[in-house]
């Protein structure tokens, strides 16, 4: 196993591909999306194939992500790292590909980039109602790509460094294999907390956007939470 993000992700999925790995809640809309390791792995592979086959990118290239914590953001980030890309969240600075939530497209107007993919982040992975000029709908484009991708070896891009940082952060947060971690996305917007730290130790995540505090006790019980980051 490669000791990078892609390798850690593959190892976590392999322990039980049917186990819920990432569960998303948006208490403002009532959306709940549960992804098994196998399902998330398919989205990650499709994203990596999109980057390699359609955008012609690979190790040494760069991506920007203007995206909030969300299950689709997880697919984008893990797809980028699997394809050997480095990802930035700050800018504007020239990048080879740019991913942005629909409500941040205007913010990205002056960002120098190659291909641009917009995400609606709507329930049930619905596409955008209207695609902004100069952008492509990520959900529509990614579905056409293959469900399998072999990550580039050797921790290309940020993968190996991120894995080490995520392992250190998991220790700080008290996470371990088999944990079911509830994360308040507003309080922990850094992917190191809501995505990577649980992933590298083999934990699963319940990611809550716009968390309603009144629902927290019931959700902890229903989802069998062992660690709460709220």
C-alpha positions as CSV (number, residue, x, y, z in Angstrom):
1,X,0.0,0.0,0.0
2,X,1.3,3.5,-0.9
3,X,1.6,5.5,2.3
4,X,-0.3,8.5,0.8
5,X,-3.9,9.7,0.7
6,X,-4.9,7.5,-2.2
7,X,-3.3,4.4,-0.6
8,X,-4.9,5.1,2.8
9,X,-8.3,5.6,1.1
10,X,-8.0,2.3,-0.8
11,X,-7.0,0.5,2.4
12,X,-9.9,1.9,4.3
13,X,-12.4,0.9,1.6
14,X,-10.9,-2.5,1.3
15,X,-11.6,-3.4,4.9
16,X,-15.3,-3.4,4.1
17,X,-16.5,-1.8,0.9
18,X,-20.1,-1.9,1.9
19,X,-19.6,-0.1,5.2
20,X,-20.9,3.5,5.3
21,X,-17.8,5.6,5.0
22,X,-19.2,9.2,4.6
23,X,-22.7,10.3,5.6
24,X,-23.8,13.8,4.7
25,X,-26.5,15.8,6.5
26,X,-27.8,19.3,5.6
27,X,-30.3,20.2,8.3
28,X,-31.4,23.3,6.4
29,X,-32.7,21.2,3.5
30,X,-33.3,17.8,5.2
31,X,-30.8,16.2,2.8
32,X,-29.1,12.9,4.0
33,X,-26.7,11.1,1.7
34,X,-24.9,8.0,2.8
35,X,-22.0,6.7,0.8
36,X,-20.4,3.3,1.3
37,X,-16.7,2.9,0.7
38,X,-17.4,1.3,-2.7
39,X,-19.8,4.2,-3.8
40,X,-17.4,6.9,-2.7
41,X,-14.5,5.0,-4.4
42,X,-16.5,5.0,-7.7
43,X,-17.0,8.8,-7.5
44,X,-13.3,9.3,-6.7
45,X,-12.3,7.1,-9.7
46,X,-14.7,8.9,-12.0
47,X,-13.2,12.2,-10.9
48,X,-9.7,11.1,-11.4
49,X,-10.6,9.7,-14.9
50,X,-12.2,13.0,-15.7
51,X,-9.1,14.9,-14.8
52,X,-6.8,12.5,-16.7
53,X,-8.9,11.6,-19.7
54,X,-10.9,14.8,-20.3
55,X,-8.6,17.5,-18.9
56,X,-5.3,15.8,-19.8
57,X,-3.9,16.4,-16.3
58,X,-1.7,14.3,-14.0
59,X,1.2,14.5,-11.5
60,X,2.7,18.0,-11.3
61,X,-0.5,19.7,-12.2
62,X,-2.6,21.9,-9.9
63,X,-6.2,22.3,-8.9
64,X,-8.2,24.8,-7.0
65,X,-11.3,24.0,-4.9
66,X,-13.7,26.7,-4.0
67,X,-16.0,24.2,-2.2
68,X,-17.5,23.8,1.2
69,X,-17.4,20.6,3.2
70,X,-19.7,18.2,1.3
71,X,-19.7,14.6,0.1
72,X,-19.1,15.8,-3.5
73,X,-16.2,17.9,-2.3
74,X,-14.7,14.7,-0.9
75,X,-15.0,13.0,-4.3
76,X,-13.3,16.0,-6.0
77,X,-10.4,16.2,-3.5
78,X,-9.7,12.5,-3.4
79,X,-10.0,12.3,-7.2
80,X,-7.4,15.1,-7.5
81,X,-5.0,13.5,-5.1
82,X,-5.5,10.1,-6.8
83,X,-4.5,11.7,-10.1
84,X,-1.4,13.2,-8.6
85,X,-2.6,16.8,-8.5
86,X,-1.9,19.3,-5.8
87,X,-4.9,21.2,-4.5
88,X,-5.1,24.8,-3.3
89,X,-8.0,26.5,-1.5
90,X,-6.5,30.1,-1.6
91,X,-6.0,32.4,-4.5
92,X,-6.3,33.6,-7.1
93,X,-3.3,31.9,-8.5
94,X,-2.9,30.1,-11.8
95,X,-4.1,26.5,-11.7
96,X,-4.7,23.8,-14.3
97,X,-8.3,23.1,-13.2
98,X,-10.8,24.8,-11.0
99,X,-13.8,23.4,-9.1
100,X,-16.3,25.8,-7.6
101,X,-19.7,25.6,-5.9
102,X,-22.4,27.4,-7.9
103,X,-22.6,30.2,-5.4
104,X,-18.9,30.9,-5.7
105,X,-18.6,31.0,-9.4
106,X,-18.5,34.9,-9.4
107,X,-15.7,34.7,-6.8
108,X,-13.7,32.6,-9.3
109,X,-14.2,35.0,-12.2
110,X,-10.6,36.4,-12.0
111,X,-8.9,33.2,-11.2
112,X,-6.6,32.0,-14.0
113,X,-7.3,28.4,-14.7
114,X,-7.7,25.7,-17.3
115,X,-10.9,23.7,-17.3
116,X,-13.7,24.9,-14.9
117,X,-16.2,22.7,-13.2
118,X,-19.2,24.0,-11.3
119,X,-21.1,22.0,-8.7
120,X,-24.7,22.6,-7.6
121,X,-24.2,20.5,-4.4
122,X,-27.9,19.7,-4.6
123,X,-29.6,16.7,-3.0
124,X,-29.4,13.5,-5.0
125,X,-26.5,14.9,-7.0
126,X,-28.8,16.9,-9.2
127,X,-27.1,18.9,-12.0
128,X,-27.1,22.7,-12.2
129,X,-30.3,24.2,-13.5
130,X,-28.3,26.6,-15.5
131,X,-24.6,26.2,-16.3
132,X,-22.6,29.5,-16.0
133,X,-20.8,30.6,-19.2
134,X,-17.3,29.3,-19.4
135,X,-18.1,26.4,-16.9
136,X,-18.9,22.8,-17.2
137,X,-21.3,20.9,-14.9
138,X,-19.2,18.5,-12.8
139,X,-22.0,16.1,-12.0
140,X,-23.0,15.7,-15.7
141,X,-19.4,15.3,-16.9
142,X,-18.1,13.0,-14.2
143,X,-20.9,10.4,-14.7
144,X,-19.6,9.5,-18.1
145,X,-16.2,8.3,-16.8
146,X,-15.1,4.9,-15.6
147,X,-15.6,3.5,-12.1
148,X,-12.0,2.3,-11.7
149,X,-8.8,4.2,-11.5
150,X,-5.3,3.2,-10.5
151,X,-3.7,6.0,-8.5
152,X,-0.3,7.3,-9.5
153,X,2.4,5.7,-7.3
154,X,4.8,7.3,-4.9
155,X,2.6,9.9,-3.3
156,X,2.5,12.1,-6.4
157,X,1.4,15.7,-5.7
158,X,0.5,16.4,-2.0
159,X,-0.6,12.8,-1.2
160,X,2.3,11.6,1.1
161,X,2.6,14.9,3.0
162,X,-1.1,15.1,3.5
163,X,-1.2,11.6,4.8
164,X,1.4,12.4,7.5
165,X,-0.4,15.6,8.5
166,X,-3.7,13.8,8.6
167,X,-2.3,11.0,10.8
168,X,-0.9,13.7,13.2
169,X,-4.3,15.5,13.3
170,X,-6.1,12.2,13.9
171,X,-4.0,11.7,17.0
172,X,-4.7,15.2,18.2
173,X,-8.5,14.6,17.8
174,X,-8.3,11.2,19.4
175,X,-9.5,9.3,16.4
176,X,-8.9,5.6,15.8
177,X,-9.9,2.7,13.5
178,X,-13.6,1.9,13.6
179,X,-14.7,5.2,15.1
180,X,-17.8,6.8,13.8
181,X,-17.0,10.6,13.8
182,X,-19.7,13.3,13.7
183,X,-18.3,16.5,12.4
184,X,-19.9,20.0,12.4
185,X,-18.9,21.3,9.0
186,X,-19.1,25.0,10.2
187,X,-16.8,24.4,13.1
188,X,-14.4,22.1,11.2
189,X,-14.3,23.3,7.6
190,X,-10.7,22.1,7.0
191,X,-10.6,18.9,4.9
192,X,-7.8,17.7,7.3
193,X,-10.5,17.5,10.0
194,X,-13.7,16.4,8.3
195,X,-12.2,14.2,5.6
196,X,-8.6,13.1,5.9
197,X,-8.0,12.6,9.6
198,X,-10.8,10.0,9.9
199,X,-9.9,8.4,6.6
200,X,-6.3,7.7,7.3
201,X,-7.0,5.9,10.6
202,X,-9.9,3.9,9.1
203,X,-12.8,5.8,10.8
204,X,-16.1,6.8,9.1
205,X,-17.5,10.3,9.1
206,X,-21.0,11.8,9.6
207,X,-20.5,15.3,8.1
208,X,-23.2,17.8,9.1
209,X,-23.6,21.0,7.2
210,X,-25.7,23.7,8.9
211,X,-26.1,21.5,11.9
212,X,-29.3,22.0,14.0
213,X,-28.0,21.7,17.6
214,X,-31.4,20.3,18.7
215,X,-30.9,17.3,16.4
216,X,-27.4,16.5,17.7
217,X,-28.3,14.1,20.6
218,X,-30.6,12.0,18.5
219,X,-28.2,11.9,15.6
220,X,-25.4,10.8,17.9
221,X,-27.6,7.9,19.0
222,X,-29.0,7.0,15.5
223,X,-25.6,7.1,13.8
224,X,-23.8,5.3,16.6
225,X,-21.3,8.1,17.0
226,X,-18.2,7.5,19.0
227,X,-16.4,10.8,18.5
228,X,-18.1,14.2,18.2
229,X,-16.4,17.2,16.7
230,X,-18.9,20.0,17.2
